[in-house]
Amino acid sequence: VENLPTLSGINIYPNPFADNITVQPKENSKMRLTIYDAIGNLAYDKTIIQTTVINLSQLSHGFYSAFIWAENNKIFKTVLIKQ
């Protein structure tokens, strides 16, 4: 699992999660969150600017890859586990 919170200052919690995750950027700047399922299908895509609670209750249980982008540069990647 690649996780770069110390470099990017981004925190995504809790993990594993049941219905909601909180995305906490280092500073209030425009970022894009994309989440993909285990076979690579886009499951979620949203632009965030500040700490945001995201409801992912519609997702099935399993593993997801989450990416945070700033100006088309991937600055954060982690694996999320939906319980």
C-alpha positions in Angstrom: 0.0 0.0 0.0 1.4 3.3 -1.1 0.5 6.1 1.4 2.1 9.5 1.3 0.3 11.6 4.0 3.5 13.1 5.3 4.5 14.4 1.9 1.0 15.6 0.8 -0.5 16.5 4.2 -3.7 14.8 3.2 -5.6 12.5 5.7 -8.5 10.2 4.7 -10.2 8.4 7.6 -11.5 6.1 9.0 -10.0 3.2 7.2 -11.6 0.7 7.1 -14.9 2.6 6.8 -18.6 1.7 7.0 -20.5 4.5 5.2 -18.6 7.7 5.4 -15.0 8.9 5.0 -13.5 12.2 5.9 -11.0 13.8 3.5 -8.8 16.4 5.2 -6.5 18.3 3.0 -3.4 20.0 4.4 -4.7 23.4 3.4 -7.8 24.7 1.7 -7.0 24.3 -1.9 -8.9 22.8 -4.8 -8.3 19.0 -5.2 -10.0 16.2 -7.0 -10.8 12.9 -5.3 -11.3 9.8 -7.5 -12.1 6.4 -6.1 -11.9 3.2 -8.2 -13.1 -0.3 -7.4 -11.0 -3.5 -7.5 -11.4 -3.9 -11.2 -10.7 -0.3 -12.1 -14.2 1.1 -12.5 -14.6 4.7 -11.4 -16.8 4.6 -8.2 -16.6 8.2 -7.1 -15.3 11.5 -8.4 -15.5 14.9 -6.7 -13.7 18.2 -6.4 -13.0 19.2 -2.8 -11.7 22.4 -1.3 -11.7 21.8 2.4 -12.3 19.0 5.0 -15.2 17.1 3.6 -17.3 14.1 4.8 -18.2 11.9 1.9 -21.0 9.3 2.0 -19.9 6.1 0.3 -22.8 3.9 1.6 -23.7 3.0 -2.0 -20.4 1.2 -2.5 -20.2 -2.6 -2.1 -17.9 -4.1 0.6 -14.3 -4.5 -0.6 -11.1 -2.7 -1.5 -10.9 0.6 -3.4 -8.1 2.8 -4.6 -8.4 6.5 -3.8 -6.4 9.2 -5.6 -6.1 12.9 -4.8 -5.1 15.1 -7.7 -4.0 18.8 -7.6 -3.7 20.4 -11.0 -3.5 17.1 -12.9 -0.7 15.8 -10.6 -1.4 12.8 -8.5 -0.3 13.8 -5.0 -1.8 11.1 -2.8 -2.8 7.4 -3.2 -4.2 5.0 -0.7 -6.3 1.8 -0.5 -9.6 2.1 1.3 -11.5 -0.8 2.7 -15.3 -0.8 2.9 -16.6 -3.0 5.7 
